């Protein structure tokens, strides 16, 4: 869930939600939902 989604659902100020997310270390979307690791195969 992004900051914009939280703002829309809770009717809070964007700056407030951004401050909460920054405090928790979740200010970047990549930190909230990291990409799946790349599967690499090696041939013998």
N, C-alpha and C positions, 0 to 999 in steps of 0.2 A: 504494500500500500504506500503510495507516494504522499508527500506532504500536502499536495493539492487535494488529494482525495480525503485526507484527514480534515483539512480545513472545511471542505464542503459538507462532510458528514457531521462535524462537531460545531459548526458555525463559530469558529474561533478565528482570531486574526492570524494572517499568514506568518507574521513575525514571531508570534508566540509559538506556533507549531515548529517553525524553523529553529527557534532557540531550544526547544525540547529535544528535537532530533539531533541537533549539534551536541548538546550535552551528553546524549547517549551514544554519540559516535556514529550516527546513522544519517549524516547530512548528505551523503551521496547514494544514489540508487544502487550502484555497484556494491556498496557495503550492505544494503538491505537484502538484495537478491543476487548473490554472486553467480556468475556463469558456471555452467557445468564444466568439469575438467575435460580436456581434450584427450580422447583415447587414441593412442598411437600404437601401431603394431609393428613388430620387427620380424623380418623374415630370416630364417636360419640359413 
